[in-house]
Structure formats: structure tokens, C-alpha cells
């Protein structure tokens, strides 16, 4: 039986910039002054604006609260989304201090545009997993099972790191999969399964873990050939560079790594 594929239209770069900028500006409703930095005493202050891959939402939110606790007078605001859209926003002029991407390829968009300060550093890695409905009623045991005509499967768009990794795993297995939709980021793909609008989705292990009992995870060996490195970088036009560097240091510290690996990320 043939199935119509619903492909989400990719936004133009200017649209991505607009969406990201709105998120960033909306998140900055704080009494802390953006652009503040370290005082003469070395005390940090002001807002740090972080653009981060959607899969980092839970971990970075936790680390943002810890950073504010360690540095009273600071505020960490986040814009989470597909790494490609975030990169487009940065190169389009959206204000941000830090960029944490889900792949070197999307980070390269920013570095090639000259919008990063220094060399990006890999701080974690992430591996794919299949998210199914609770109890795995369709008895999905492998990547090949997703190619069955009776399943409604969702993938991330191929331009998004999770989508590119899924396609790499499929190519390595010489499998062809026609999803019912391509989603803008990994959280959107996972939500389709949580809402029972799809039977399965190829997402990250960290997303399956954060969803709790809303989904069930199925590991597949091909995911080992499509592990994503996550780089983080200070941005050239950072308004609060000292506080931004301190936040990046927290992410890469033993404390930060404990939070990230606890969420299912792999060490770099």
C-alpha cells in the first residue's frame, strides 16, 4: 500500500533567524543586564544567552540553574532547537553568547561564517535509539523493522544532526525507510510518538531517557556507526564573554559531565 509522505517544509534562513531571535529576546526578560561581565573583584554578572541543540534541553536547563546558583547576579537564557536553524540564526545576526551544536557539521556553518571565537570543543557525544509506543506493541526489535509498510515512522529532517545520523545508519545497513514526516528537531520527532501520532521515531538515547514511561527505547547496533559529537563555542559577538566562558567551563567540568552523562550522553 502506498503512503503519502508528509515532509515538513524547511524554513528560509531569515525565518529561522526570526524564530530564534524571538526566543532569545523572550527568554531575556530578566533584571540582569545583558552585556555585563566580570567586575573588578572577579564577580560575574549579567545575562548569558545560549543557543543549544534541542536534545540538550533538560541537561542545560539543570546546568543553567546551577550556574546562576554559583554566580549570584547572573542569568542564563536558552534557545533550544534544531542545530541547523540555530546556526542560521547566529549567522543571520541573532544575539547569542554560546552555541552548543549536535554535530560538527552544523557548528562549521558558524565557524565558516567567522562567527565563532576560538576553536569549538567537543564536550559530549550522543547515540541514536528507536523510540516506540509504551510496551512496544509493534514489537520493533531492529532498524529493519521500521521499514515495514504498516508502521508510521518519524525521522528528523536530514539537515538536522539526528536526521543526518539516522540516514547514515540506514545507508550503512542498506535500508530504505519512508517516514510519514520529517521533523525540525529531535524533540518534535519524539513528541509524535508521545502523542501516538507515530508508532516509532529514530531519536537520541538521551531523549528516550528524558521521556520516561511515555515511550520505550529500542537499541540497534547500527547506531554505533552514527554517533554524533557535540561541539560548544564562544561566539564572536558575545555580549557577556566572561560569563559565557564560565558557563562553558561548567559544561566541560566534572560536575557538568556528571549531569550530562546522567542524562545518557557519552563522554567525548
TORKOL-4160 file (C-alpha; in steps of 0.2 Angstrom, whole numbers, padded with zeros to 4 digits, m for minus):
268
<pt num="1" X="0000" Y="0000" Z="0000"/>
<pt num="2" X="0007" Y="0017" Z="m0005"/>
<pt num="3" X="0009" Y="0030" Z="0009"/>
<pt num="4" X="0009" Y="0049" Z="0006"/>
<pt num="5" X="0025" Y="0056" Z="0014"/>
<pt num="6" X="0022" Y="0072" Z="0024"/>
<pt num="7" X="0038" Y="0082" Z="0023"/>
<pt num="8" X="0039" Y="0097" Z="0034"/>
<pt num="9" X="0045" Y="0112" Z="0023"/>
<pt num="10" X="0061" Y="0119" Z="0028"/>
<pt num="11" X="0061" Y="0137" Z="0033"/>
<pt num="12" X="0071" Y="0150" Z="0024"/>
<pt num="13" X="0086" Y="0156" Z="0034"/>
<pt num="14" X="0078" Y="0173" Z="0038"/>
<pt num="15" X="0063" Y="0164" Z="0045"/>
<pt num="16" X="0075" Y="0153" Z="0056"/>
<pt num="17" X="0084" Y="0169" Z="0062"/>
<pt num="18" X="0067" Y="0177" Z="0066"/>
<pt num="19" X="0061" Y="0162" Z="0076"/>
<pt num="20" X="0077" Y="0160" Z="0086"/>
<pt num="21" X="0079" Y="0179" Z="0089"/>
<pt num="22" X="0061" Y="0179" Z="0096"/>
<pt num="23" X="0065" Y="0165" Z="0108"/>
<pt num="24" X="0081" Y="0173" Z="0113"/>
<pt num="25" X="0073" Y="0190" Z="0116"/>
<pt num="26" X="0058" Y="0182" Z="0125"/>
<pt num="27" X="0070" Y="0172" Z="0136"/>
<pt num="28" X="0079" Y="0188" Z="0142"/>
<pt num="29" X="0066" Y="0196" Z="0152"/>
<pt num="30" X="0076" Y="0197" Z="0167"/>
<pt num="31" X="0083" Y="0211" Z="0179"/>
<pt num="32" X="0101" Y="0206" Z="0174"/>
<pt num="33" X="0108" Y="0217" Z="0162"/>
<pt num="34" X="0114" Y="0208" Z="0146"/>
<pt num="35" X="0132" Y="0213" Z="0141"/>
<pt num="36" X="0138" Y="0213" Z="0159"/>
<pt num="37" X="0154" Y="0204" Z="0163"/>
<pt num="38" X="0166" Y="0201" Z="0177"/>
<pt num="39" X="0168" Y="0216" Z="0190"/>
<pt num="40" X="0185" Y="0221" Z="0197"/>
<pt num="41" X="0183" Y="0208" Z="0211"/>
<pt num="42" X="0180" Y="0195" Z="0198"/>
<pt num="43" X="0162" Y="0193" Z="0201"/>
<pt num="44" X="0152" Y="0188" Z="0186"/>
<pt num="45" X="0135" Y="0197" Z="0182"/>
<pt num="46" X="0123" Y="0199" Z="0168"/>
<pt num="47" X="0114" Y="0188" Z="0156"/>
<pt num="48" X="0122" Y="0173" Z="0146"/>
<pt num="49" X="0112" Y="0169" Z="0130"/>
<pt num="50" X="0115" Y="0151" Z="0125"/>
<pt num="51" X="0109" Y="0143" Z="0108"/>
<pt num="52" X="0109" Y="0124" Z="0111"/>
<pt num="53" X="0103" Y="0109" Z="0102"/>
<pt num="54" X="0086" Y="0103" Z="0107"/>
<pt num="55" X="0092" Y="0087" Z="0114"/>
<pt num="56" X="0102" Y="0097" Z="0127"/>
<pt num="57" X="0087" Y="0105" Z="0134"/>
<pt num="58" X="0085" Y="0095" Z="0151"/>
<pt num="59" X="0104" Y="0094" Z="0154"/>
<pt num="60" X="0107" Y="0113" Z="0150"/>
<pt num="61" X="0092" Y="0119" Z="0160"/>
<pt num="62" X="0099" Y="0110" Z="0175"/>
<pt num="63" X="0117" Y="0117" Z="0172"/>
<pt num="64" X="0110" Y="0134" Z="0169"/>
<pt num="65" X="0101" Y="0134" Z="0186"/>
<pt num="66" X="0117" Y="0128" Z="0194"/>
<pt num="67" X="0127" Y="0142" Z="0186"/>
<pt num="68" X="0115" Y="0155" Z="0192"/>
<pt num="69" X="0117" Y="0147" Z="0210"/>
<pt num="70" X="0136" Y="0148" Z="0209"/>
<pt num="71" X="0136" Y="0166" Z="0202"/>
<pt num="72" X="0123" Y="0176" Z="0210"/>
<pt num="73" X="0118" Y="0191" Z="0199"/>
<pt num="74" X="0119" Y="0181" Z="0183"/>
<pt num="75" X="0105" Y="0174" Z="0172"/>
<pt num="76" X="0107" Y="0160" Z="0159"/>
<pt num="77" X="0094" Y="0161" Z="0145"/>
<pt num="78" X="0092" Y="0147" Z="0132"/>
<pt num="79" X="0085" Y="0145" Z="0114"/>
<pt num="80" X="0084" Y="0126" Z="0110"/>
<pt num="81" X="0080" Y="0120" Z="0093"/>
<pt num="82" X="0087" Y="0111" Z="0078"/>
<pt num="83" X="0106" Y="0114" Z="0076"/>
<pt num="84" X="0104" Y="0120" Z="0058"/>
<pt num="85" X="0091" Y="0133" Z="0062"/>
<pt num="86" X="0101" Y="0139" Z="0077"/>
<pt num="87" X="0117" Y="0141" Z="0066"/>
<pt num="88" X="0107" Y="0150" Z="0053"/>
<pt num="89" X="0100" Y="0162" Z="0066"/>
<pt num="90" X="0118" Y="0165" Z="0073"/>
<pt num="91" X="0125" Y="0169" Z="0055"/>
<pt num="92" X="0110" Y="0180" Z="0052"/>
<pt num="93" X="0113" Y="0191" Z="0067"/>
<pt num="94" X="0103" Y="0184" Z="0081"/>
<pt num="95" X="0111" Y="0189" Z="0098"/>
<pt num="96" X="0120" Y="0175" Z="0107"/>
<pt num="97" X="0135" Y="0171" Z="0118"/>
<pt num="98" X="0137" Y="0152" Z="0116"/>
<pt num="99" X="0132" Y="0139" Z="0103"/>
<pt num="100" X="0131" Y="0121" Z="0108"/>
<pt num="101" X="0128" Y="0111" Z="0092"/>
<pt num="102" X="0123" Y="0092" Z="0090"/>
<pt num="103" X="0136" Y="0090" Z="0076"/>
<pt num="104" X="0152" Y="0097" Z="0069"/>
<pt num="105" X="0144" Y="0100" Z="0053"/>
<pt num="106" X="0131" Y="0112" Z="0060"/>
<pt num="107" X="0145" Y="0120" Z="0070"/>
<pt num="108" X="0155" Y="0123" Z="0054"/>
<pt num="109" X="0141" Y="0134" Z="0047"/>
<pt num="110" X="0145" Y="0146" Z="0061"/>
<pt num="111" X="0164" Y="0144" Z="0061"/>
<pt num="112" X="0165" Y="0146" Z="0042"/>
<pt num="113" X="0155" Y="0162" Z="0043"/>
<pt num="114" X="0168" Y="0169" Z="0056"/>
<pt num="115" X="0155" Y="0170" Z="0070"/>
<pt num="116" X="0164" Y="0159" Z="0082"/>
<pt num="117" X="0178" Y="0165" Z="0094"/>
<pt num="118" X="0192" Y="0152" Z="0096"/>
<pt num="119" X="0191" Y="0133" Z="0092"/>
<pt num="120" X="0175" Y="0124" Z="0096"/>
<pt num="121" X="0177" Y="0109" Z="0108"/>
<pt num="122" X="0168" Y="0093" Z="0109"/>
<pt num="123" X="0160" Y="0091" Z="0126"/>
<pt num="124" X="0149" Y="0076" Z="0124"/>
<pt num="125" X="0143" Y="0063" Z="0111"/>
<pt num="126" X="0126" Y="0055" Z="0108"/>
<pt num="127" X="0119" Y="0039" Z="0101"/>
<pt num="128" X="0103" Y="0035" Z="0092"/>
<pt num="129" X="0089" Y="0024" Z="0098"/>
<pt num="130" X="0072" Y="0020" Z="0092"/>
<pt num="131" X="0058" Y="0027" Z="0102"/>
<pt num="132" X="0042" Y="0016" Z="0101"/>
<pt num="133" X="0025" Y="0017" Z="0110"/>
<pt num="134" X="0025" Y="0011" Z="0128"/>
<pt num="135" X="0026" Y="m0008" Z="0129"/>
<pt num="136" X="0032" Y="m0008" Z="0111"/>
<pt num="137" X="0016" Y="m0015" Z="0104"/>
<pt num="138" X="0023" Y="m0017" Z="0086"/>
<pt num="139" X="0037" Y="m0027" Z="0093"/>
<pt num="140" X="0051" Y="m0017" Z="0085"/>
<pt num="141" X="0067" Y="m0025" Z="0088"/>
<pt num="142" X="0078" Y="m0018" Z="0074"/>
<pt num="143" X="0081" Y="m0004" Z="0062"/>
<pt num="144" X="0075" Y="m0015" Z="0048"/>
<pt num="145" X="0058" Y="m0017" Z="0057"/>
<pt num="146" X="0055" Y="0001" Z="0054"/>
<pt num="147" X="0054" Y="m0002" Z="0035"/>
<pt num="148" X="0038" Y="m0012" Z="0037"/>
<pt num="149" X="0024" Y="m0004" Z="0027"/>
<pt num="150" X="0012" Y="m0005" Z="0042"/>
<pt num="151" X="0022" Y="0006" Z="0053"/>
<pt num="152" X="0021" Y="0025" Z="0055"/>
<pt num="153" X="0039" Y="0031" Z="0057"/>
<pt num="154" X="0045" Y="0048" Z="0060"/>
<pt num="155" X="0063" Y="0055" Z="0057"/>
<pt num="156" X="0072" Y="0071" Z="0060"/>
<pt num="157" X="0075" Y="0081" Z="0044"/>
<pt num="158" X="0091" Y="0076" Z="0035"/>
<pt num="159" X="0098" Y="0093" Z="0038"/>
<pt num="160" X="0096" Y="0091" Z="0057"/>
<pt num="161" X="0110" Y="0081" Z="0066"/>
<pt num="162" X="0098" Y="0067" Z="0072"/>
<pt num="163" X="0091" Y="0066" Z="0054"/>
<pt num="164" X="0108" Y="0065" Z="0046"/>
<pt num="165" X="0114" Y="0052" Z="0059"/>
<pt num="166" X="0098" Y="0041" Z="0056"/>
<pt num="167" X="0101" Y="0042" Z="0037"/>
<pt num="168" X="0119" Y="0037" Z="0040"/>
<pt num="169" X="0114" Y="0022" Z="0049"/>
<pt num="170" X="0101" Y="0017" Z="0036"/>
<pt num="171" X="0114" Y="0019" Z="0022"/>
<pt num="172" X="0126" Y="0008" Z="0032"/>
<pt num="173" X="0113" Y="m0005" Z="0033"/>
<pt num="174" X="0107" Y="m0003" Z="0015"/>
<pt num="175" X="0090" Y="0000" Z="0021"/>
<pt num="176" X="0077" Y="0012" Z="0014"/>
<pt num="177" X="0064" Y="0020" Z="0025"/>
<pt num="178" X="0050" Y="0031" Z="0020"/>
<pt num="179" X="0044" Y="0041" Z="0036"/>
<pt num="180" X="0027" Y="0049" Z="0037"/>
<pt num="181" X="0035" Y="0065" Z="0042"/>
<pt num="182" X="0052" Y="0074" Z="0044"/>
<pt num="183" X="0053" Y="0085" Z="0059"/>
<pt num="184" X="0063" Y="0101" Z="0063"/>
<pt num="185" X="0072" Y="0094" Z="0078"/>
<pt num="186" X="0073" Y="0078" Z="0089"/>
<pt num="187" X="0060" Y="0084" Z="0102"/>
<pt num="188" X="0047" Y="0086" Z="0088"/>
<pt num="189" X="0050" Y="0069" Z="0082"/>
<pt num="190" X="0049" Y="0061" Z="0099"/>
<pt num="191" X="0033" Y="0071" Z="0103"/>
<pt num="192" X="0025" Y="0062" Z="0088"/>
<pt num="193" X="0027" Y="0046" Z="0097"/>
<pt num="194" X="0022" Y="0053" Z="0114"/>
<pt num="195" X="0006" Y="0059" Z="0106"/>
<pt num="196" X="0003" Y="0042" Z="0097"/>
<pt num="197" X="0003" Y="0051" Z="0080"/>
<pt num="198" X="0018" Y="0039" Z="0075"/>
<pt num="199" X="0022" Y="0021" Z="0080"/>
<pt num="200" X="0041" Y="0025" Z="0081"/>
<pt num="201" X="0054" Y="0038" Z="0079"/>
<pt num="202" X="0073" Y="0037" Z="0077"/>
<pt num="203" X="0079" Y="0049" Z="0091"/>
<pt num="204" X="0094" Y="0050" Z="0103"/>
<pt num="205" X="0096" Y="0039" Z="0118"/>
<pt num="206" X="0095" Y="0055" Z="0129"/>
<pt num="207" X="0078" Y="0059" Z="0123"/>
<pt num="208" X="0071" Y="0042" Z="0126"/>
<pt num="209" X="0078" Y="0043" Z="0144"/>
<pt num="210" X="0070" Y="0060" Z="0147"/>
<pt num="211" X="0053" Y="0055" Z="0141"/>
<pt num="212" X="0052" Y="0042" Z="0154"/>
<pt num="213" X="0037" Y="0030" Z="0153"/>
<pt num="214" X="0030" Y="0040" Z="0138"/>
<pt num="215" X="0040" Y="0029" Z="0126"/>
<pt num="216" X="0050" Y="0014" Z="0126"/>
<pt num="217" X="0068" Y="0013" Z="0119"/>
<pt num="218" X="0075" Y="0000" Z="0107"/>
<pt num="219" X="0093" Y="0000" Z="0104"/>
<pt num="220" X="0100" Y="m0005" Z="0087"/>
<pt num="221" X="0119" Y="m0010" Z="0083"/>
<pt num="222" X="0119" Y="0002" Z="0068"/>
<pt num="223" X="0119" Y="0017" Z="0079"/>
<pt num="224" X="0137" Y="0014" Z="0084"/>
<pt num="225" X="0142" Y="0019" Z="0066"/>
<pt num="226" X="0132" Y="0036" Z="0068"/>
<pt num="227" X="0137" Y="0043" Z="0085"/>
<pt num="228" X="0136" Y="0062" Z="0085"/>
<pt num="229" X="0150" Y="0073" Z="0093"/>
<pt num="230" X="0143" Y="0089" Z="0101"/>
<pt num="231" X="0154" Y="0104" Z="0100"/>
<pt num="232" X="0152" Y="0120" Z="0110"/>
<pt num="233" X="0159" Y="0138" Z="0106"/>
<pt num="234" X="0160" Y="0155" Z="0112"/>
<pt num="235" X="0153" Y="0167" Z="0099"/>
<pt num="236" X="0162" Y="0182" Z="0092"/>
<pt num="237" X="0149" Y="0195" Z="0096"/>
<pt num="238" X="0146" Y="0188" Z="0113"/>
<pt num="239" X="0139" Y="0202" Z="0124"/>
<pt num="240" X="0145" Y="0194" Z="0140"/>
<pt num="241" X="0160" Y="0184" Z="0135"/>
<pt num="242" X="0167" Y="0181" Z="0153"/>
<pt num="243" X="0151" Y="0174" Z="0160"/>
<pt num="244" X="0149" Y="0164" Z="0144"/>
<pt num="245" X="0167" Y="0156" Z="0146"/>
<pt num="246" X="0162" Y="0152" Z="0164"/>
<pt num="247" X="0146" Y="0143" Z="0158"/>
<pt num="248" X="0156" Y="0133" Z="0145"/>
<pt num="249" X="0169" Y="0129" Z="0159"/>
<pt num="250" X="0155" Y="0122" Z="0169"/>
<pt num="251" X="0148" Y="0112" Z="0155"/>
<pt num="252" X="0165" Y="0104" Z="0152"/>
<pt num="253" X="0169" Y="0102" Z="0171"/>
<pt num="254" X="0167" Y="0086" Z="0181"/>
<pt num="255" X="0151" Y="0092" Z="0188"/>
<pt num="256" X="0144" Y="0097" Z="0171"/>
<pt num="257" X="0149" Y="0080" Z="0164"/>
<pt num="258" X="0141" Y="0071" Z="0178"/>
<pt num="259" X="0124" Y="0080" Z="0174"/>
<pt num="260" X="0126" Y="0076" Z="0155"/>
<pt num="261" X="0131" Y="0058" Z="0157"/>
<pt num="262" X="0117" Y="0055" Z="0169"/>
<pt num="263" X="0106" Y="0061" Z="0155"/>
<pt num="264" X="0113" Y="0047" Z="0144"/>
<pt num="265" X="0126" Y="0057" Z="0134"/>
<pt num="266" X="0143" Y="0049" Z="0131"/>
<pt num="267" X="0159" Y="0056" Z="0136"/>
<pt num="268" X="0169" Y="0065" Z="0122"/>
